[in-house]
Structures are given as structure tokens and as C-alpha cells.
């Protein structure tokens, strides 16, 4: 442990502050990357069976609120997701 402290004391303070910011940014990037991989399987499930999208209460509420035909909703959803 004392070796680690002595190595840290060799680093200039400016570089130490930058290193802390880089570690924080890497941590947030790691969380965002994990969410991206976690969304892959549900997205594939919807692509393979678009009717599954209408099984959720939230999407049914959107379809009912905006009076969108179900087939059009699926098309609009995929346009919104993949055409950014």
C-alpha cells in the first residue's frame, strides 16, 4: 500500500486532477455502453415480431391517444428508431 501512495505522490497535481476526470468519464461511458448492449435483445425481439410492440400497455396507450392505425404505428416506430 505504501508503494501505491509513493507512486501517486510522484504524479503532478494537474495530471492527477485530469486523471480523476478521465476515470469519471470512462465510468459513465461504461454505463452507457452496458445499456446499449442490454437494449440489443429487446430491439431484436421487436424487429422479429413487430406485433410484440403492441403487447405493452404504454404503446397501446400511444396508439389510442394519437388514433394511429396499428400498422402505421409499427412503421412510425421503426422510422423513429432507425432514422436518426
Biopython code that builds the backbone (N, CA, C, O; Angstrom):
import numpy as np
from Bio.PDB.StructureBuilder import StructureBuilder

atoms = [
    (1, "UNK", "N", (0.829, -1.191, 0.000)),
    (1, "UNK", "CA", (0.000, 0.000, 0.000)),
    (1, "UNK", "C", (0.874, 1.257, 0.000)),
    (1, "UNK", "O", (0.542, 2.258, -0.634)),
    (2, "UNK", "N", (1.987, 1.187, 0.715)),
    (2, "UNK", "CA", (2.862, 2.359, 0.765)),
    (2, "UNK", "C", (3.505, 2.618, -0.591)),
    (2, "UNK", "O", (3.798, 3.764, -0.930)),
    (3, "UNK", "N", (3.727, 1.556, -1.373)),
    (3, "UNK", "CA", (4.280, 1.747, -2.715)),
    (3, "UNK", "C", (3.285, 2.503, -3.600)),
    (3, "UNK", "O", (3.664, 3.388, -4.368)),
    (4, "UNK", "N", (2.024, 2.143, -3.479)),
    (4, "UNK", "CA", (0.985, 2.828, -4.265)),
    (4, "UNK", "C", (0.919, 4.305, -3.897)),
    (4, "UNK", "O", (0.818, 5.155, -4.782)),
    (5, "UNK", "N", (0.972, 4.612, -2.651)),
    (5, "UNK", "CA", (0.943, 6.008, -2.202)),
    (5, "UNK", "C", (2.172, 6.758, -2.696)),
    (5, "UNK", "O", (2.066, 7.914, -3.106)),
    (6, "UNK", "N", (3.325, 6.123, -2.665)),
    (6, "UNK", "CA", (4.539, 6.795, -3.135)),
    (6, "UNK", "C", (4.486, 7.029, -4.646)),
    (6, "UNK", "O", (4.988, 8.043, -5.132)),
    (7, "UNK", "N", (3.886, 6.105, -5.386)),
    (7, "UNK", "CA", (3.734, 6.302, -6.833)),
    (7, "UNK", "C", (2.760, 7.440, -7.116)),
    (7, "UNK", "O", (3.004, 8.257, -8.004)),
    (8, "UNK", "N", (1.667, 7.499, -6.374)),
    (8, "UNK", "CA", (0.683, 8.572, -6.554)),
    (8, "UNK", "C", (1.304, 9.924, -6.227)),
    (8, "UNK", "O", (0.985, 10.921, -6.876)),
    (9, "UNK", "N", (2.174, 9.972, -5.245)),
    (9, "UNK", "CA", (2.819, 11.235, -4.875)),
    (9, "UNK", "C", (3.785, 11.725, -5.954)),
    (9, "UNK", "O", (4.116, 12.910, -5.987)),
    (10, "UNK", "N", (4.237, 10.842, -6.828)),
    (10, "UNK", "CA", (5.126, 11.239, -7.916)),
    (10, "UNK", "C", (4.379, 11.951, -9.049)),
    (10, "UNK", "O", (4.986, 12.688, -9.826)),
    (11, "UNK", "N", (3.066, 11.731, -9.142)),
    (11, "UNK", "CA", (2.259, 12.330, -10.215)),
    (11, "UNK", "C", (2.004, 13.801, -9.880)),
    (11, "UNK", "O", (1.608, 14.118, -8.758)),
    (12, "UNK", "N", (2.229, 14.707, -10.846)),
    (12, "UNK", "CA", (1.922, 16.128, -10.592)),
    (12, "UNK", "C", (0.423, 16.325, -10.335)),
    (12, "UNK", "O", (-0.404, 15.562, -10.832)),
    (13, "UNK", "N", (0.089, 17.347, -9.563)),
    (13, "UNK", "CA", (-1.303, 17.589, -9.167)),
    (13, "UNK", "C", (-2.204, 17.837, -10.377)),
    (13, "UNK", "O", (-3.343, 17.370, -10.397)),
    (14, "UNK", "N", (-1.716, 18.564, -11.383)),
    (14, "UNK", "CA", (-2.533, 18.845, -12.560)),
    (14, "UNK", "C", (-2.897, 17.547, -13.289)),
    (14, "UNK", "O", (-4.033, 17.367, -13.727)),
    (15, "UNK", "N", (-1.933, 16.666, -13.408)),
    (15, "UNK", "CA", (-2.176, 15.381, -14.066)),
    (15, "UNK", "C", (-3.084, 14.502, -13.208)),
    (15, "UNK", "O", (-3.872, 13.717, -13.734)),
    (16, "UNK", "N", (-2.973, 14.633, -11.915)),
    (16, "UNK", "CA", (-3.818, 13.862, -11.010)),
    (16, "UNK", "C", (-5.285, 14.261, -11.161)),
    (16, "UNK", "O", (-6.164, 13.400, -11.171)),
    (17, "UNK", "N", (-5.550, 15.557, -11.278)),
    (17, "UNK", "CA", (-6.920, 16.041, -11.452)),
    (17, "UNK", "C", (-7.466, 15.577, -12.797)),
    (17, "UNK", "O", (-8.609, 15.128, -12.881)),
    (18, "UNK", "N", (-6.665, 15.682, -13.837)),
    (18, "UNK", "CA", (-7.104, 15.219, -15.163)),
    (18, "UNK", "C", (-7.387, 13.719, -15.151)),
    (18, "UNK", "O", (-8.336, 13.256, -15.784)),
    (19, "UNK", "N", (-6.577, 12.978, -14.444)),
    (19, "UNK", "CA", (-6.771, 11.530, -14.370)),
    (19, "UNK", "C", (-8.087, 11.185, -13.691)),
    (19, "UNK", "O", (-8.776, 10.250, -14.100)),
    (20, "UNK", "N", (-8.429, 11.929, -12.669)),
    (20, "UNK", "CA", (-9.702, 11.694, -11.979)),
    (20, "UNK", "C", (-10.866, 11.965, -12.923)),
    (20, "UNK", "O", (-11.823, 11.192, -12.960)),
    (21, "UNK", "N", (-10.795, 13.064, -13.692)),
    (21, "UNK", "CA", (-11.858, 13.369, -14.658)),
    (21, "UNK", "C", (-11.958, 12.284, -15.720)),
    (21, "UNK", "O", (-13.061, 11.896, -16.106)),
    (22, "UNK", "N", (-10.847, 11.801, -16.184)),
    (22, "UNK", "CA", (-10.865, 10.732, -17.189)),
    (22, "UNK", "C", (-11.494, 9.467, -16.621)),
    (22, "UNK", "O", (-12.268, 8.802, -17.310)),
    (23, "UNK", "N", (-11.179, 9.129, -15.387)),
    (23, "UNK", "CA", (-11.781, 7.951, -14.757)),
    (23, "UNK", "C", (-13.292, 8.100, -14.617)),
    (23, "UNK", "O", (-14.028, 7.135, -14.822)),
    (24, "UNK", "N", (-13.759, 9.287, -14.272)),
    (24, "UNK", "CA", (-15.200, 9.534, -14.161)),
    (24, "UNK", "C", (-15.871, 9.389, -15.521)),
    (24, "UNK", "O", (-16.927, 8.765, -15.629)),
    (25, "UNK", "N", (-15.265, 9.960, -16.561)),
    (25, "UNK", "CA", (-15.835, 9.850, -17.903)),
    (25, "UNK", "C", (-15.841, 8.408, -18.408)),
    (25, "UNK", "O", (-16.795, 7.980, -19.058)),
    (26, "UNK", "N", (-14.795, 7.672, -18.115)),
    (26, "UNK", "CA", (-14.739, 6.267, -18.508)),
    (26, "UNK", "C", (-15.828, 5.472, -17.794)),
    (26, "UNK", "O", (-16.433, 4.579, -18.387)),
    (27, "UNK", "N", (-16.079, 5.785, -16.544)),
    (27, "UNK", "CA", (-17.134, 5.109, -15.786)),
    (27, "UNK", "C", (-18.497, 5.355, -16.418)),
    (27, "UNK", "O", (-19.272, 4.413, -16.584)),
    (28, "UNK", "N", (-18.809, 6.616, -16.779)),
    (28, "UNK", "CA", (-20.089, 6.922, -17.413)),
    (28, "UNK", "C", (-20.193, 6.284, -18.795)),
    (28, "UNK", "O", (-21.270, 5.833, -19.183)),
    (29, "UNK", "N", (-19.108, 6.239, -19.532)),
    (29, "UNK", "CA", (-19.116, 5.576, -20.841)),
    (29, "UNK", "C", (-19.387, 4.084, -20.679)),
    (29, "UNK", "O", (-20.074, 3.481, -21.503)),
    (30, "UNK", "N", (-18.852, 3.496, -19.626)),
    (30, "UNK", "CA", (-19.078, 2.084, -19.362)),
    (30, "UNK", "C", (-20.560, 1.808, -19.081)),
    (30, "UNK", "O", (-21.112, 0.820, -19.565)),
    (31, "UNK", "N", (-21.193, 2.675, -18.305)),
    (31, "UNK", "CA", (-22.616, 2.507, -18.008)),
    (31, "UNK", "C", (-23.452, 2.650, -19.269)),
    (31, "UNK", "O", (-24.363, 1.855, -19.499)),
    (32, "UNK", "N", (-23.157, 3.646, -20.083)),
    (32, "UNK", "CA", (-23.906, 3.857, -21.320)),
    (32, "UNK", "C", (-23.715, 2.680, -22.273)),
    (32, "UNK", "O", (-24.668, 2.254, -22.924)),
    (33, "UNK", "N", (-22.514, 2.160, -22.360)),
    (33, "UNK", "CA", (-22.243, 1.003, -23.224)),
    (33, "UNK", "C", (-23.011, -0.221, -22.746)),
    (33, "UNK", "O", (-23.525, -0.983, -23.565)),
    (34, "UNK", "N", (-23.097, -0.419, -21.443)),
    (34, "UNK", "CA", (-23.847, -1.547, -20.901)),
    (34, "UNK", "C", (-25.321, -1.434, -21.244)),
    (34, "UNK", "O", (-25.955, -2.432, -21.585)),
    (35, "UNK", "N", (-25.871, -0.241, -21.161)),
    (35, "UNK", "CA", (-27.276, -0.050, -21.536)),
    (35, "UNK", "C", (-27.489, -0.332, -23.011)),
    (35, "UNK", "O", (-28.512, -0.904, -23.386)),
    (36, "UNK", "N", (-26.551, 0.055, -23.848)),
    (36, "UNK", "CA", (-26.675, -0.190, -25.284)),
    (36, "UNK", "C", (-26.705, -1.668, -25.602)),
    (36, "UNK", "O", (-27.500, -2.103, -26.436)),
    (37, "UNK", "N", (-25.859, -2.447, -24.957)),
    (37, "UNK", "CA", (-25.845, -3.896, -25.173)),
    (37, "UNK", "C", (-27.110, -4.511, -24.590)),
    (37, "UNK", "O", (-27.653, -5.460, -25.155)),
    (38, "UNK", "N", (-27.579, -3.990, -23.483)),
    (38, "UNK", "CA", (-28.795, -4.501, -22.850)),
    (38, "UNK", "C", (-30.047, -4.247, -23.665)),
    (38, "UNK", "O", (-31.036, -4.963, -23.507)),
    (39, "UNK", "N", (-30.029, -3.258, -24.522)),
    (39, "UNK", "CA", (-31.189, -2.967, -25.356)),
    (39, "UNK", "C", (-31.180, -3.748, -26.665)),
    (39, "UNK", "O", (-32.153, -3.707, -27.418)),
    (40, "UNK", "N", (-30.110, -4.445, -26.937)),
    (40, "UNK", "CA", (-29.990, -5.174, -28.189)),
    (40, "UNK", "C", (-31.016, -6.306, -28.296)),
    (40, "UNK", "O", (-31.666, -6.443, -29.332)),
    (41, "UNK", "N", (-31.171, -7.096, -27.273)),
    (41, "UNK", "CA", (-32.090, -8.237, -27.319)),
    (41, "UNK", "C", (-33.548, -7.793, -27.427)),
    (41, "UNK", "O", (-34.265, -8.356, -28.255)),
    (42, "UNK", "N", (-34.037, -6.824, -26.650)),
    (42, "UNK", "CA", (-35.415, -6.377, -26.857)),
    (42, "UNK", "C", (-35.643, -5.769, -28.246)),
    (42, "UNK", "O", (-36.716, -5.944, -28.823)),
    (43, "UNK", "N", (-34.658, -5.066, -28.781)),
    (43, "UNK", "CA", (-34.816, -4.495, -30.116)),
    (43, "UNK", "C", (-34.918, -5.599, -31.165)),
    (43, "UNK", "O", (-35.723, -5.504, -32.091)),
    (44, "UNK", "N", (-34.108, -6.640, -31.023)),
    (44, "UNK", "CA", (-34.196, -7.771, -31.951)),
    (44, "UNK", "C", (-35.537, -8.483, -31.837)),
    (44, "UNK", "O", (-36.085, -8.932, -32.843)),
    (45, "UNK", "N", (-36.065, -8.590, -30.636)),
    (45, "UNK", "CA", (-37.366, -9.233, -30.450)),
    (45, "UNK", "C", (-38.466, -8.454, -31.163)),
    (45, "UNK", "O", (-39.359, -9.052, -31.763)),
    (46, "UNK", "N", (-38.409, -7.131, -31.101)),
    (46, "UNK", "CA", (-39.414, -6.306, -31.773)),
    (46, "UNK", "C", (-39.239, -6.362, -33.285)),
    (46, "UNK", "O", (-40.224, -6.352, -34.023)),
    (47, "UNK", "N", (-38.000, -6.421, -33.750)),
    (47, "UNK", "CA", (-37.754, -6.498, -35.194)),
    (47, "UNK", "C", (-38.278, -7.826, -35.743)),
    (47, "UNK", "O", (-38.870, -7.860, -36.822)),
    (48, "UNK", "N", (-38.066, -8.904, -35.014)),
    (48, "UNK", "CA", (-38.511, -10.214, -35.487)),
    (48, "UNK", "C", (-40.023, -10.378, -35.404)),
    (48, "UNK", "O", (-40.616, -11.056, -36.243)),
    (49, "UNK", "N", (-40.652, -9.770, -34.409)),
    (49, "UNK", "CA", (-42.105, -9.870, -34.261)),
    (49, "UNK", "C", (-42.656, -8.493, -33.881)),
    (49, "UNK", "O", (-42.805, -8.193, -32.696)),
    (50, "UNK", "N", (-42.961, -7.651, -34.884)),
    (50, "UNK", "CA", (-43.423, -6.291, -34.590)),
    (50, "UNK", "C", (-44.729, -6.231, -33.791)),
    (50, "UNK", "O", (-45.004, -5.228, -33.132)),
    (51, "UNK", "N", (-45.524, -7.288, -33.845)),
    (51, "UNK", "CA", (-46.774, -7.296, -33.076)),
    (51, "UNK", "C", (-46.502, -7.297, -31.572)),
    (51, "UNK", "O", (-47.362, -6.889, -30.792)),
    (52, "UNK", "N", (-45.320, -7.748, -31.158)),
    (52, "UNK", "CA", (-44.961, -7.723, -29.730)),
    (52, "UNK", "C", (-44.956, -6.306, -29.171)),
    (52, "UNK", "O", (-45.194, -6.088, -27.983)),
    (53, "UNK", "N", (-44.680, -5.352, -30.049)),
    (53, "UNK", "CA", (-44.631, -3.960, -29.604)),
    (53, "UNK", "C", (-45.992, -3.509, -29.086)),
    (53, "UNK", "O", (-46.073, -2.684, -28.176)),
    (54, "UNK", "N", (-47.049, -4.045, -29.659)),
    (54, "UNK", "CA", (-48.396, -3.645, -29.255)),
    (54, "UNK", "C", (-48.891, -4.401, -28.029)),
    (54, "UNK", "O", (-49.990, -4.135, -27.544)),
    (55, "UNK", "N", (-48.102, -5.333, -27.525)),
    (55, "UNK", "CA", (-48.478, -6.046, -26.306)),
    (55, "UNK", "C", (-48.263, -5.195, -25.053)),
    (55, "UNK", "O", (-48.828, -5.491, -24.000)),
    (56, "UNK", "N", (-47.462, -4.155, -25.160)),
    (56, "UNK", "CA", (-47.179, -3.314, -23.996)),
    (56, "UNK", "C", (-48.266, -2.269, -23.825)),
    (56, "UNK", "O", (-48.755, -1.691, -24.796)),
    (57, "UNK", "N", (-48.634, -2.038, -22.579)),
    (57, "UNK", "CA", (-49.706, -1.101, -22.272)),
    (57, "UNK", "C", (-49.347, 0.315, -22.726)),
    (57, "UNK", "O", (-50.217, 1.050, -23.193)),
    (58, "UNK", "N", (-48.090, 0.703, -22.594)),
    (58, "UNK", "CA", (-47.672, 2.050, -22.975)),
    (58, "UNK", "C", (-47.858, 2.291, -24.472)),
    (58, "UNK", "O", (-48.357, 3.341, -24.876)),
    (59, "UNK", "N", (-47.456, 1.311, -25.299)),
    (59, "UNK", "CA", (-47.603, 1.502, -26.743)),
    (59, "UNK", "C", (-49.059, 1.472, -27.159)),
    (59, "UNK", "O", (-49.454, 2.192, -28.076)),
    (60, "UNK", "N", (-49.865, 0.649, -26.501)),
    (60, "UNK", "CA", (-51.309, 0.659, -26.804)),
    (60, "UNK", "C", (-51.920, 2.004, -26.438)),
    (60, "UNK", "O", (-52.790, 2.509, -27.148)),
    (61, "UNK", "N", (-51.465, 2.586, -25.331)),
    (61, "UNK", "CA", (-51.971, 3.903, -24.942)),
    (61, "UNK", "C", (-51.577, 4.962, -25.964)),
    (61, "UNK", "O", (-52.381, 5.841, -26.277)),
    (62, "UNK", "N", (-50.360, 4.897, -26.487)),
    (62, "UNK", "CA", (-49.933, 5.845, -27.523)),
    (62, "UNK", "C", (-50.767, 5.705, -28.784)),
    (62, "UNK", "O", (-51.180, 6.699, -29.382)),
    (63, "UNK", "N", (-51.010, 4.470, -29.180)),
    (63, "UNK", "CA", (-51.814, 4.230, -30.382)),
    (63, "UNK", "C", (-53.225, 4.771, -30.182)),
    (63, "UNK", "O", (-53.792, 5.394, -31.080)),
    (64, "UNK", "N", (-53.784, 4.530, -29.010)),
    (64, "UNK", "CA", (-55.137, 5.026, -28.730)),
    (64, "UNK", "C", (-55.189, 6.538, -28.605)),
    (64, "UNK", "O", (-56.137, 7.163, -29.081)),
    (65, "UNK", "N", (-54.198, 7.132, -27.978)),
    (65, "UNK", "CA", (-54.201, 8.576, -27.753)),
    (65, "UNK", "C", (-54.071, 9.343, -29.062)),
    (65, "UNK", "O", (-54.774, 10.332, -29.270)),
    (66, "UNK", "N", (-53.187, 8.904, -29.941)),
    (66, "UNK", "CA", (-52.961, 9.608, -31.196)),
    (66, "UNK", "C", (-53.829, 9.086, -32.341)),
    (66, "UNK", "O", (-53.726, 9.583, -33.463)),
    (67, "UNK", "N", (-54.672, 8.102, -32.079)),
    (67, "UNK", "CA", (-55.544, 7.494, -33.092)),
    (67, "UNK", "C", (-54.754, 7.047, -34.318)),
    (67, "UNK", "O", (-55.125, 7.347, -35.453)),
    (68, "UNK", "N", (-53.681, 6.340, -34.077)),
    (68, "UNK", "CA", (-52.820, 5.850, -35.152)),
    (68, "UNK", "C", (-53.219, 4.408, -35.444)),
    (68, "UNK", "O", (-53.355, 3.611, -34.516)),
    (69, "UNK", "N", (-53.410, 4.056, -36.715)),
    (69, "UNK", "CA", (-53.646, 2.638, -37.024)),
    (69, "UNK", "C", (-52.439, 1.801, -36.585)),
    (69, "UNK", "O", (-51.302, 2.267, -36.651)),
    (70, "UNK", "N", (-52.686, 0.581, -36.144)),
    (70, "UNK", "CA", (-51.619, -0.240, -35.572)),
    (70, "UNK", "C", (-50.484, -0.496, -36.559)),
    (70, "UNK", "O", (-49.316, -0.462, -36.170)),
    (71, "UNK", "N", (-50.801, -0.752, -37.821)),
    (71, "UNK", "CA", (-49.741, -0.997, -38.797)),
    (71, "UNK", "C", (-48.890, 0.254, -38.997)),
    (71, "UNK", "O", (-47.670, 0.163, -39.129)),
    (72, "UNK", "N", (-49.526, 1.408, -39.018)),
    (72, "UNK", "CA", (-48.781, 2.654, -39.187)),
    (72, "UNK", "C", (-47.906, 2.936, -37.971)),
    (72, "UNK", "O", (-46.812, 3.486, -38.102)),
    (73, "UNK", "N", (-48.384, 2.564, -36.800)),
    (73, "UNK", "CA", (-47.601, 2.804, -35.589)),
    (73, "UNK", "C", (-46.290, 2.037, -35.641)),
    (73, "UNK", "O", (-45.237, 2.578, -35.302)),
    (74, "UNK", "N", (-46.349, 0.794, -36.058)),
    (74, "UNK", "CA", (-45.137, -0.017, -36.133)),
    (74, "UNK", "C", (-44.151, 0.601, -37.124)),
    (74, "UNK", "O", (-42.951, 0.669, -36.859)),
    (75, "UNK", "N", (-44.671, 1.051, -38.267)),
    (75, "UNK", "CA", (-43.808, 1.689, -39.261)),
    (75, "UNK", "C", (-43.199, 2.972, -38.709)),
    (75, "UNK", "O", (-42.003, 3.212, -38.878)),
    (76, "UNK", "N", (-44.003, 3.792, -38.057)),
    (76, "UNK", "CA", (-43.505, 5.042, -37.478)),
    (76, "UNK", "C", (-42.469, 4.772, -36.392)),
    (76, "UNK", "O", (-41.480, 5.495, -36.272)),
    (77, "UNK", "N", (-42.702, 3.733, -35.608)),
    (77, "UNK", "CA", (-41.757, 3.393, -34.553)),
    (77, "UNK", "C", (-40.386, 3.059, -35.141)),
    (77, "UNK", "O", (-39.366, 3.565, -34.674)),
    (78, "UNK", "N", (-40.367, 2.208, -36.163)),
    (78, "UNK", "CA", (-39.087, 1.821, -36.748)),
    (78, "UNK", "C", (-38.431, 2.989, -37.464)),
    (78, "UNK", "O", (-37.204, 3.094, -37.469)),
    (79, "UNK", "N", (-39.210, 3.856, -38.062)),
    (79, "UNK", "CA", (-38.617, 5.045, -38.678)),
    (79, "UNK", "C", (-37.980, 5.941, -37.618)),
    (79, "UNK", "O", (-36.899, 6.490, -37.832)),
    (80, "UNK", "N", (-38.648, 6.086, -36.481)),
    (80, "UNK", "CA", (-38.122, 6.908, -35.402)),
    (80, "UNK", "C", (-36.877, 6.314, -34.764)),
    (80, "UNK", "O", (-35.974, 7.050, -34.367)),
    (81, "UNK", "N", (-36.820, 5.014, -34.662)),
    (81, "UNK", "CA", (-35.685, 4.360, -34.005)),
    (81, "UNK", "C", (-34.460, 4.330, -34.924)),
    (81, "UNK", "O", (-33.350, 4.647, -34.497)),
    (82, "UNK", "N", (-34.669, 3.949, -36.182)),
    (82, "UNK", "CA", (-33.531, 3.705, -37.055)),
    (82, "UNK", "C", (-33.167, 4.866, -37.947)),
    (82, "UNK", "O", (-32.098, 4.847, -38.557)),
    (83, "UNK", "N", (-34.001, 5.868, -38.050)),
    (83, "UNK", "CA", (-33.698, 7.009, -38.920)),
    (83, "UNK", "C", (-33.449, 8.232, -38.049)),
    (83, "UNK", "O", (-34.333, 9.066, -37.853)),
    (84, "UNK", "N", (-32.240, 8.319, -37.538)),
    (84, "UNK", "CA", (-31.908, 9.432, -36.648)),
    (84, "UNK", "C", (-30.959, 10.372, -37.315)),
    (84, "UNK", "O", (-30.563, 11.374, -36.721)),
]
sb = StructureBuilder()
sb.init_structure("model")
sb.init_model(0)
sb.init_chain("A")
sb.init_seg("    ")
for serial, (resi, resn, name, xyz) in enumerate(atoms, 1):
    if name == "N":
        sb.init_residue(resn, " ", resi, " ")
    sb.init_atom(name, np.array(xyz, "f"), 0.0, 1.0, " ", f" {name:<3s}", serial, name[0])
structure = sb.get_structure()
